Amino acid sequence: MKTIRVGDKVYHLYHMSNKGLVTEVYEVPVRHGNGAGPFSKVRRVKFISELDGKEYDFRIADVVKDNT
């Protein structure tokens, strides 16, 4: 599990020049299931981009934490 927290700088995995500061980390329930039971919740992250100042919302698996 990634340790991305509010205030961290992150990059979007498929658009690395789109970086910014995390404003919110939250979980969303999954609306699917299987015979063994429901799936776990999906973690999402919101960050404000340094490119255009917009707030973006991505799955936490689609962002990379900046280690600098």
GIZI-V728735 format. One record per backbone hydrogen bond with DSSP energy under -0.5 kcal/mol. NH is the residue of the N-H (numbers start at 1). CO is the residue of the C=O. If there is no record, write none. Layout:
nh=NH co=CO
nh=NH co=CO
This chain:
nh=4 co=2
nh=5 co=3
nh=7 co=22
nh=8 co=5
nh=10 co=8
nh=10 co=20
nh=11 co=64
nh=12 co=15
nh=12 co=18
nh=13 co=62
nh=15 co=12
nh=18 co=15
nh=19 co=17
nh=20 co=10
nh=21 co=48
nh=22 co=8
nh=23 co=46
nh=24 co=46
nh=26 co=44
nh=28 co=42
nh=34 co=37
nh=37 co=34
nh=39 co=32
nh=42 co=28
nh=44 co=26
nh=45 co=58
nh=46 co=24
nh=47 co=56
nh=48 co=21
nh=49 co=47
nh=49 co=54
nh=50 co=19
nh=53 co=49
nh=56 co=47
nh=56 co=54
nh=58 co=45
nh=60 co=43
nh=62 co=59
nh=63 co=60
nh=64 co=11
nh=66 co=9
nh=67 co=65
